Amino acid sequence: MRNSPIYSLILGAFIVFALGACSDDMSNKANQNVAATSTSNPEDGVKLRDVAGQATLPATATNEVKVVKVLDRRYAGRYHTQMSCYDLFAKCKDGNAEFIINLLPDGSAYRTFVYFGRVSNDISGAEAPVVSDYNHQDTWEYNAETNEIIVHRAEGVNFYYNVKDDQTIQMKREKILRGSPENIAFFAAGHVAPERSYTLTKYDD
């Protein structure tokens, strides 16, 4: 019986059926694993997309925004000053740069350099601003005892500004260089500090 053609045909058909069923089962399990991988962490894709859409990296977790007192919010606003590109802090080669810090009422702060360069239209001779080094997110607070605005930069250092009035603040260069152990280490590592104590005035919005 086992050597008959009918037996061989039946045995071959059974083997083909068994292999097909096993292959289908493995395929289904593989599809289930792919689906589980793509849906188990839906937030991962959103986070990557959100970070990619930001101009800069978000502030570090240790650089928490402090609540600004209502009275101190009068110092909130956009302050600016002009810097020569001879100052390496301005991060430019020629001409001038405008340094802007934006102190928001919620305690967050942003800093921007705007550079001015001649546009390609030589007939007009106009100059067009080019924004660079844009939107580094920091935090700020006002210290009434020292009459200072302290900007806590995302890099872990502090920049200190003397408050002249609610429209004018001035960098405290020496304190920026040596105001904390973190500042000393930061600039000792080769990071560039402003060459002088610039005065910043508030924009009239």
C-alpha atoms as one frame of an Amber mdcrd trajectory, in Angstrom:
protein
   0.000   0.000   0.000   2.762   2.459   0.989   4.493   1.895  -2.333   1.358
   2.446  -4.387   0.974   5.591  -6.545  -2.240   6.541  -4.719  -0.504   6.550
  -1.326   2.346   8.711  -2.653  -0.156  11.194  -4.123  -2.091  11.480  -0.847
   1.128  11.908   1.183   2.409  14.641  -1.167  -0.858  16.541  -0.983  -0.790
  16.440   2.823   2.765  17.798   2.973   1.908  20.698   0.629  -1.162  21.572
   2.726   0.814  21.493   5.988   3.572  23.718   4.623   1.043  26.216   3.290
  -0.759  26.438   6.612   2.524  26.967   8.477   3.596  29.716   6.058   0.266
  31.548   6.457   0.531  31.384  10.237   4.069  32.827  10.215   3.020  35.601
   7.823   0.097  36.575  10.056   2.348  36.738  13.112   4.863  38.898  11.263
   2.127  41.316  10.190   0.839  41.503  13.759   4.339  42.330  15.045   4.744
  45.118  12.472   1.365  46.578  13.384   2.170  46.433  17.095   5.498  48.178
  16.543   3.925  51.001  14.540   1.061  51.644  16.984   2.516  50.923  20.417
   4.225  54.345  20.703   2.177  56.841  18.662   3.690  59.774  20.554   7.219
  59.027  19.343   6.495  60.225  15.821   4.743  63.348  17.080   7.653  64.279
  19.312  10.154  63.863  16.486   7.996  65.972  14.188   7.582  68.674  16.822
  11.307  68.880  17.511  12.117  68.980  13.806   9.743  71.885  13.348  11.357
  74.027  16.044  13.933  76.644  15.187  16.161  75.499  18.031  16.345  72.802
  20.583  14.079  73.345  23.583  15.525  74.591  26.853  16.997  71.937  29.110
  14.863  70.415  31.822  16.991  72.051  34.531  16.383  75.508  33.058  12.863
  75.832  34.443  10.766  78.910  33.835  10.262  80.877  37.041   7.089  82.782
  37.711   7.675  86.494  37.210   6.052  88.742  39.816   3.342  91.012  38.515
   5.326  94.122  39.471   8.431  92.826  37.671   6.561  92.220  34.434   7.036
  95.882  33.584  10.529  94.845  32.494   9.171  92.376  29.962   9.645  93.334
  26.331  12.114  93.279  23.454  15.487  94.939  24.036  18.115  95.525  21.398
  21.563  96.948  20.753  23.990  97.280  17.850  27.276  95.392  17.864  30.233
  95.660  15.540  31.311  92.427  13.908  34.758  93.142  15.328  33.274  91.810
  18.558  33.485  88.027  18.192  30.386  87.681  20.376  28.366  88.992  17.416
  29.321  85.946  15.322  29.632  87.817  12.049  32.429  88.801   9.640  31.644
  92.292   8.389  29.480  95.237   9.311  27.161  95.253  12.295  24.759  92.956
  14.030  21.682  93.712  16.074  21.423  91.717  19.273  17.853  91.285  20.514
  16.544  89.666  23.671  12.838  89.173  24.198  11.747  88.867  27.828   8.242
  87.447  27.979   5.845  88.016  30.902   5.699  84.268  31.587   9.414  84.155
  32.456  10.693  82.712  29.183  13.226  84.591  27.068  14.553  84.452  23.523
  17.680  85.908  21.938  18.383  86.674  18.333  21.132  88.133  16.184  20.076
  90.030  13.076  22.793  90.761  10.546  22.671  93.418   7.858  24.177  92.732
   4.437  23.874  94.378   1.041  21.253  92.777  -1.160  21.887  91.704  -4.758
  20.047  94.743  -6.161  23.026  97.082  -6.465  20.887  99.834  -7.966  18.889
 100.424  -4.822  21.896 100.062  -2.541  19.497  98.931   0.167  20.411  96.670
   3.001  18.274  93.713   4.014  18.314  92.045   7.424  19.355  88.433   7.631
  18.216  86.625  10.751  20.648  84.105  12.165  21.347  82.387  15.464  17.609
  82.550  15.951  15.426  81.938  18.980  17.558  80.344  21.629  15.114  79.731
  24.447  16.216  80.936  27.880  14.466  82.074  31.054  14.693  85.304  33.032
  13.956  86.826  36.417  14.362  90.162  38.165  16.462  90.373  41.319  15.237
  93.372  43.326  18.169  93.214  45.774  20.759  93.771  43.059  18.427  95.561
  40.604  19.359  93.048  37.930  17.649  91.103  35.235  19.220  87.655  35.127
  18.878  85.684  31.922  19.430  81.990  32.517  20.733  80.742  29.205  19.949
  77.278  27.898  23.693  76.493  27.921  23.698  76.673  31.724  25.244  80.148
  32.189  23.748  83.414  33.394  23.852  86.817  31.730  23.389  89.770  34.065
  21.856  93.119  33.129  21.704  96.207  35.303  18.263  97.835  35.189  18.593
 101.553  34.541  14.875 102.057  34.090  11.940 100.125  32.645  13.176 100.975
  29.129  16.932 100.430  29.462  19.161  97.624  30.684  22.953  97.253  30.530
  25.119  94.151  30.394  27.347  93.543  33.405  30.318  92.097  31.581  32.524
  91.364  34.580  29.736  89.548  36.364  28.886  87.625  33.187  32.492  86.416
  33.120  32.804  85.580  36.819  29.305  85.643  38.327  29.071  81.907  38.966
  31.276  78.800  38.812  29.320  77.713  35.732  30.077  81.008  34.002  33.773
  80.820  34.824  34.010  77.268  33.460  31.962  78.158  30.387  34.201  81.015
  29.273  37.374  79.227  30.350  36.364  76.505  27.866  36.744  79.008  25.037
  33.238  80.395  24.617  33.199  84.046  23.579  31.929  86.786  25.900  30.881
  90.304  24.879  33.832  92.677  24.642  32.026  95.404  26.567  28.932  96.087
  28.629  26.374  96.909  25.958  23.326  99.025  26.708  20.050  97.637  25.394
  16.923  99.733  24.916  13.357  98.505  24.693  11.529  98.535  21.386   8.505
 100.801  21.205   5.928  98.226  20.151
